[in-house]
Amino acid sequence: MKTSPLGFQSVKVIALAATDVDRARRFYSETLQLEEDRETTGQVGYGIGNSVLVIRQYPPTDDPNPRITLQVQDARETEKRLTERAVTISDPVTLYDDKFLVGGFLDSEGNKVWFCSYA
């Protein structure tokens, strides 16, 4: 798999906000017939190729939706390289569930993009 100089490998997670999670789950599992995936992220999601679509219980907010998370080899190294390029780090790399290192940055238009690696 070819990676970028900053270590980006693929889109790992797309998170969508839902005000009615049960309704959203029925839509994705029954209407779209996507297979449920609870292992990749530790949350209920739906596998699409090597990516996971996660439905989260959130009302609409100012936070951009959908939330896109890019998989990287080493989140801490990616954060360092982004900082060296004067990219704004909106969310420093943090350990989640003792399994994932997740951080976020802002693109040139102010959109938040997340990145993660296994811890």
N, C-alpha and C positions, 0 to 999 in steps of 0.2 A: 504494500500500500504506500503510495506516494504521500509525503507530508510536506507542509509548507515550512519555510525557515523558522517560523515561530512554533512549530509543532502541531498545528491544526491537522487532524486526521479525518474527521467526519462529523456530521450532525449526529449527536448522541440522543438528545432529549428535546422534544417540543412540548411545552407545558401550556395547556389551555385553561383559562378560568371558566368556572361554571357556577351559576347560582343554584342549580338543581343537579347535583352530581349523579343521583340515581337515574334521572332522565337522560343525562349525557352518557352514562355507561350503557343504558339500553340502546341509545342511538348508535354508539360505536360498536357494540357487540352484536346487536340484533340487526339493525338497519344496514350498517356497513360490513358486518360479519368479520370484524377484526378479532384476532385471537388475543385473549387477555394475557398479560405478562405482569406478574407480581415480583419477579426475582431481579430483574435488571436494575431497578431503581429503589426497590423496597416499598413502592407504592403501586396502586392499581394503575396499569397502563396497557397500551395496545401496541404490539409489535408491528412495525412497518419496515421491512428490510432489516437493516442493522440499527435502526432508530426506534425510539419508543415515544409514543404519544401519551402524555400523562394528563389526566383530568384532575384539577384541583378545585376545592370548594373556596371560591373567592368571588365576591361581587365585582363588577367592573371597577377598575381603578385607573389612576394615572400611569401605573406601571405598564409598559408596553406588553401587548398580547398579540400573537403568541410569544411565549418566552422560548428562545432558542439557545440550546447549550451545545457547544462544540467539544468534541472529545479531543484531548491532547495527550501526549506521552507523559508530561510532567507539568502539572499546573503551576507549581512554584517557579519553574524555569520559564514557562510562558509568561507569567506575570512579570518576571525580571526583564525579559526581552521586550515586552510591551512598554514597560516603564522607561527602558533605554531609548525607545522611539518616541517618547513624550506622549504616549497614549494615556488618557485619563482612566485610572483604575477606580471604578465605582464601588466595587466590593472586593476587598482583599481576599486572597485565598484562605478558605476556612475548611476545617475537617468536618464532614457530615457523616453521621452514623458509623463512625470509625471505619469508613469504607471509601469515601469519596473526598477529594480535595476540589473545592468549587470556588471560582472567582468570577468577577464580572468587569467589563470595561465599556466605555462609551465610544461609539463610532463617531465619524465626523459630523453626523447629523443629530447626535445626542441619543441615539438608540442604544439601549443596553443589550450587550451580547455576553452570554455566560460561557465559561469554559470549565472543563472538569477532567480529572484523571483519577485512577484508582490510587488510594493512599499507599 
